[in-house]
Amino acid sequence: MSGVTRYVHDDSGPARADALTATALPYPDGWFCLAFSDELPPGGVLTRTLMGEEVVLYRTRGGVLRAVRPYCPHLGAHLGAGGAVEGENIVCPFHRFAFDPSGTCVATGYGLQPPKAALTRYDVCEVNSSVYVWRHALGEPPTWEVPALHGPRPGVFRHTTVDLAGHPQMIVENAFDFGHLTQLHGLSGLTIDADPVIGEPTCTIPVTAGGRALVPSASYELTVVGLSTLAAVARLGPLGDMYVLLHATPTAPGRLHLRLGATVALEKVPFVPDVLGRLITDPLSQLFSRLAHHITLRDAAPDFPVWNHQIYVEHPKLAPGDGPVGRYRRWARQFYSEPVSGNVRQDPDRP
């Protein structure tokens, strides 16, 4: 699946969070997902928005992934508007200037010596069937890596992208807002199996729950990746694993693209040769992945109107049962180049 669905709200109701007031939080630093891997096959070119600027993603015929500033250094043509991959080069549609994977101009459409010119490249990585681009307000290089969460055969994600008002920090905050899991999502028997270690750019929270959940399993691991990704992994015993990803990518002040994906990776059938076993497991994995994607959208949907109208409360009046929201907000400071004045200054976990 591809394309973007704009979240539609009732115009006669409350205004979107980005409509009346300026966002209280700046863009965070870190890795942000701009696509799922299947959206960018060899030879593919995509234009995506990240923090108010466009980024062109492309994959060479040999499979090399690149992210670049979209404008040709020759005369400013947009590489995403008619640019094409030819072999290992991306070719500008205007004068057919070609740029190799290093970004260097290696040919012109005239067949004459190319100028000393190069594309501006962004750091890009591909992990968990997702394409991430690094952005830092001060232009600093990556200081941490996105962890690999998949097993050996993660399968293809079924996914949807939703455009709505919001900020990535508030999306990721859901992982630590334990109170909303019972009140908004109707979970019962919620147990956090270990106190989340909030320190590194990523952390994992083991959860046990009944009732309706983002992952329909008795237990799963929820991993937070910076201020951009929530990843849930549910172990299905000998059957395999289910993976759910929520990527929050800021596109403009107070707006984001929420990419939701799910896949089920079934293990091989016992006592059956691998080739024959995959004839059974692959179709079932695709079927179950569609079901998992449907459940992901269903269970995330109650959050959409909240995020679309929610403002950032600088000094929240927290209560017992909320979860470690205050601790999370202090942890979130590491993803900003400058201190965020609105973050909680005292420990509000125990009001």
N, C-alpha and C positions, 0 to 999 in steps of 0.2 A: 504494500500500500504506500502511496505517496500523496503529496498535496497537503494543503493546510485548511483546516476547518476553523472558521472564526466562531468563537463562543458568542452566541446570540443571547442577549438579556432583554428583559422587558423595559422598553424605553419609558414606560409610565412609572417604573419603579425607581429604586435608588440609582444614582449615577455610578459609572465605573470608577474604580479607585484612581485611575489616571486621568479622569476627566476634569476634576475640579481643583485638585491640589497637586503640588509637585511631590515626587517621591522623596521620602526621607532618607533613603539609602542610595548610595552611589553604586555604580557597576562594581561587582567583585572581580578579583583576579582568579585565574585558574583555567582548568580545562572545561570546555563547553561543547556539547554534542550538537553538530550541525546536520547529521544524517545518520540513518542506519545503513549498514554496509551494502545491503542489496539495492539501495537507491543509486549506487555508484559503481556500475560494472566497468570492466576494462573498456576504455574509450569514452566513458561517460564524463559529462561536464555539468556541474550544478552551480547555481548562484544562491547563496544563503545570506541572511542578515544576522550580524552579531554586533551588539552594542552600537547601533546606529550606523554601521558601515557594512557594505557588502563584501563577501568573501567568495571567490570562485574556487570550488573544489573540482579536481579532475583526477582520473586514474589512467595512466598510460596503458598501451596495449600489453605491455609486459607486467602490469599490475602495480606499478609504482604510484603511491598516493601522494598528492600534493594539494596545498592550499595557498592561494596567492591573492594579492591585491588585484582587483578585477581590471585595472586599466593598463593598456599597452603603453610602455614608456616611449614608443615612437610618436604617435599623435593622439593617444588617449582613448582609443576604441575600447569598448567593453568586451572582454574575452568571453563573458557569459552570454553575449548577444550575438550568436553566430560563430563563436570560436569553436574549434574542433581539435580533437586529438588525432594526430597522424603519427603512427608508430609510437615513439617515446617522447614526442614533442607536442606541445600545444601551439596551435597556429591561430594568429589573429585574423579575424574576418576582413579587416580593412585593406591591408597591403600584404597579407600572408607572411608576416614576419613570424618565424618559428622560434620557440624557446624550449630548451632541453630541460630535463628534470632538475638541474641545478639552478634553473631560472635564467640562464645565459641565452642571449639571442644568437642563434647559430645559422640562420638563413633568412633571406628575404624573398619576396615573390619575384624579384627582378633577376635572381640568379647572380647577384653581385655580392661583394664582401659586406657582411652584416655590420652594423654599428656596435660600438661597445655599450651595450644596454642590457639590462636584466630586470626581471620581474621581482617585485617585493614578495618574499615568501613568508608564510606564517608556520610556526611549529604545528605539526599535525601528527596524530597517532590514531591507530585503529585497534580498539580493544572492546571485547564483549559485543561484537557485531555492531559497533558504533564508531562513528568518525568524530573525533574530538579535535578542536583547535584551541591553542593556548592564547589567552589574551591577558596582558598585564598593563595597568595604567601607566607604569613608568617604563614600559618596554623591556622589562627584565626577562631573561630566558626561563624555561620551566625549572622549578625547584623540587618537583615531586612527580610521580608517575601514577597513572590510572591503574588500579589493580585488575588483574584478570580474574573474573568470577566464574567463567564457564568451565564445564567439563570438556572432555576431548571432542564431543560431537554436540555442540549447542543447538544446532538446527537454525532455521531461518526465522527471524522474528516477524510476527504479524504486528503492524504498528499503525498508529494514528498520530497526527500532529494537530494540536489545538492552539489557536492564537487567542490570548486573553490578557487582561490586566493582571499585574502581579510582579513580584520580585523573587529571584531564585532563593534568597535566604528564607523567605516566608514559606516557600514550597518545601524546602528541605526541613524546615522546623517541624513539619508534620511527624517526622520520625521520632521526635522527642516530646511531642505534645500527646502524651498518653491519654489524657482526658478526652480528647476528641474522638479517639478510636472507639470508645464505648458509647459516647453520646451522639456522635454524628454517623458513625458507621455501624453501630449496633453490635460490636463485638462483645462476647461474653467470656467469662473465665480468662480474662487477659492476664498473662504473667510475663514479666520481663525476666528471662532466665539468668541474666547476669547484668550487673551494673555497667552501662556503656562507658567505655574508656574514651573520653573526649580529649584528644590531645594531638594526634597526628592528623594530616589532611584527610585521612579516611578512618572510619571506625565501623565496627560491626555490632549489631544488637540482636542477640538470640531472643525470639518471641514465641510464646505458646498462646494460642487463642482459639476460642470456639465461635460459633455464630458466623455472620458474614464478614469476610476479610478480603483485603486486596489479593492475598494468595489464599485460595481455599484449601488450607491444610491445617492440621493441628499444630504444626510448628514450622518455623522458617527463620532464616537469617536475613536481617535487614542491614545492608551496608550503605553507608553514606559516603559519597565521593565529593569532597569539597562542597561548594555551594551550587552544585549543578546536577547531581544524580542521586536518586534513591534506587537501590537494587535489591530485590527480594529473591532469595533462592530457597525453594521448597524441595526437600528431599522426599522423593516418592518411593523410598525403599528400593527393592530390586528392580522396579519398573524404570527408574531413571530420575531425572530432575526437571523442575519447572523454574523458569527464570522470568522475572518481571522487571522492567526498567522504566523509570520515570525520569526524563531529562528535562531540566528547566534551563532554557537558553534565553538570556535577555536580548531583545531585539531593539528596544528603544526605552527611554526613561519610563518606568512604570509598566512596561509591556514585555511579554515573553512568549516564546513558543514552548509548549509543553508536549514533549514527544513521549508517547506511551507505547511500550512494546512488550510482547510476551512470546515465549516459545516453550515447548515441551520437548526434551531430548530423551527419548526412550533408549534403554540399553538393548543389547542384542538378546535374542531369544535363547534361553538355555538349551544346550544339546542340539542346536541348529547351526549349520555353517553360516559364517558371517554374510556371505552374498545372499543366501536364501533368507536369512533372518532380517536383513534390511528390506527385502521385499515386503515384509510384514510390518516392521517398525517404522519405516519412513512414511508410508501413508497414514499410519496411526498418529505419528508425531505431528504431521501437518493438520490432521483433524483436531487433535487435542490442543494444538497451538492456536487454532481459530477459536476454540472454546475458551482457552485461557485469555486470549485477547478480548473476547466479549466480556468475560468476568472482570478483567482489569478496567475496562471502560465503565462497566456498571458500578463497580465499587469506588472508582475515583470520581464519578460524576457528582456526588454530593459536595465535594470540595470545590468544584468549579465556581458556583455562585459565591462561595465564601471568598475565594482568592480574588475573584473579579471585582469585589466591592470592599475588600479588606484594606485597612490602612495599617501602617507600622506604628504601634504604640511604644513610645520611647521608654516609659516606666510602667510596665504592666503590673496590674494588681493580681499577682498569682496566688493560687490557693493550693492546699494539699490535694494531691491526686492529679495535678497538671503534668507531672513529669519534670525532667531536668531542663526546662525551657531556658531558665536563666543561665545555667552552665553552658548550654548550647550557644547562647548569644555571645558569651565571652569567648568561646572557641571560635566563633565565626569572625571575630576581629582579625584573625590572621590572614583572611582573604581580601583585605582592603589595604591599599597602599598608604592611606592615611587613616588615623583613628576615626571611628564612627561615633559621633557625639551622643547619639541616641541609645547606644547599647547600655544594658543594665550594668550599674557599677557595683552594686552589692549582691550578695547571694540571695536570690528570692526563692530558692527551692523550698525553703521552710519559712513561709511568711508568718 
